[in-house]
């Protein structure tokens, strides 16, 4: 893969240098920046389509506003690569999403230009409004800008913030990055002219003077308002945002600097909440990404000249794929099954389900709270909802999980993808807390499959229950256990002894069973595949406790309040004298990086488990024997 020279881009190490460039030079900068993003992401992997789509918008924002003094908040933040490159991090882009390298999302600790850390959607308007009102209270004159995608506008939080902002006396600019033409396409030169006119001081002043003059003549004021709305109707798809109290401007072409920069300059001189509708195209400038923005949303390493290619050797089946196949098979068997996703069709493995069962597929948009209560409503009417959702996304629907599902003891299955360490997406997507937050809820059960085969079986078990059940599984592939074709169940709430040893018993929850087996081979320890965090198999635990002096719990979740805590609570309640060592994720956020390296750093690989057990229970285990094959049924 050849490296391209970028003379204009290399002259810009921060936005102050960018602001000295002419309009023509900014256009050259945009070309080089787009090419650099493509080359950089192709080398490291990461988000591509969304970043290619905001090149001109990013340049225009930094050219017009005095960042970082003016606060710029990127919603989700997966489109912030051009922003990172222009704010002094170009040379570090080769470390993107790697251990110790740049985050794939804005991060306050990384740069003063990253004014708010993001990675989950629909937070930008709330954060920018908070910044704007804080500036007003402190007597500071600055602009606060939220850039939010059209998909993120489906979340209730965005509208809660709009509702608050519309009556707040502050300078807030909300930019809707409409990158799927889901609201309205731009309408050419007339649209550009009218958008600039409507954002200009003359238009704003004329409108305010008109309202003042006509205030005491209500019929004429209402007529003027209708004429204004009719004029705006030529270019504006709706008056929704005006009704929230914003001055709506647009839509304008988000790839046209001759439109973006004058419009933003005009808006900069306006007071009060402003709403700019910008239309962009995902994958802009790279034909392959333009044609298939979903495939190029978050690709791994690839050659830009060739594009994405299928590997010669088919990869192992992922847990997400196992879930997707199970969902289709169970739906064919039970017509009560309905699938719900909060805008994660591809990520959660629902593409085939939507194709085969369109009437039973419900994408509710980025609205996790609604997704949970929507499922509860369906369950009330005798359906069997399966909510496919990421571990960290379910955190956003926690109140609904408790009050709308568990309190009413409704049979909803929560399929939690991305449980545990996720790798390159880092702390914002790391599913560290689901065991702790789910197991404390009455009526809720929680299963942790150790491999792909168990995942399918435990999903079947969960679906057969008459109360809520959560099944958590990690991102990517497991050890390669081929799932059975049958929709057979595993016993509800029952664990399994996978290796018989002496004195020390390792209780493994989830996929860490396999490094636990490897460590146990060298420790001559017993290994129990727990399968369920709740209910615990207390009968088996009692039998194992009677013949062992120590328990070691292993989980890919936080130790605090996790599965090990559940075992500790049982030991205390049973009055057992068994010593307990809890291994899991520490009380800190886990950064981005290679998942295997991150697990090793937390001591959750085979060597780390063995090391921790020897350190704590040195007198209970012998010297390390020669490594031999691990058995198991």
Secondary structure, 3 states (H helix, E strand, C coil): CCCCCCHHHHCCCCHHHHCCCCHHHHHHHHHHHHHHHHHHHHHHCCCCHHHHCCHHHHHHHHHHCCCCCCEEEECCCCCCHHHHHHHHHHHHHHHCCCCCCCCCCCCCCCCCCCCCCCCCCCCHHHHHHHHHHHHHHHCCCCCEEEEEECHHHHCHHHHHHHHHHCCCCCCEEEEEEECCCCCCCCCHHHHHHHHHHHHCHHHHHHHHHHHHHHCCCHHHHHHHHHHHHHHHCCCCCCCHHHHCCCEEEEEEECCCHHHHHHHHHHHHCCCCCEEEEEECCCCCCCHHHHHCCCCCCCCCCCECCCECCCCCCCCCCEHHHHHHHHHHHHHHHCCCEEEEECCCCCCCCCHHHHHHCHHHEEECCCCHHHHHHHHHHHHHCCCEEEEEEEHHHHHHHHHHHHHHHHCCCCCCEEEEECEECCCCCHHHCCECCHHHHHHCCCCCEEEECCCHHHHHHHHHHHHCCCCCEEEECCCCECCCCCCCCCCCCCCCCCCEEEECCCEEEEEEEHHHHHHHHHHHHHHCCEEEECCEEECCCHHHHHHHHHHEEEEEEEEEEECCCCHHHHHHHHHHHHCCCCEEEEEEECCCCCCCCCHHHHHHHCCCCHHHHHHHHHHHCHHHCCCCCCCCCCCCC
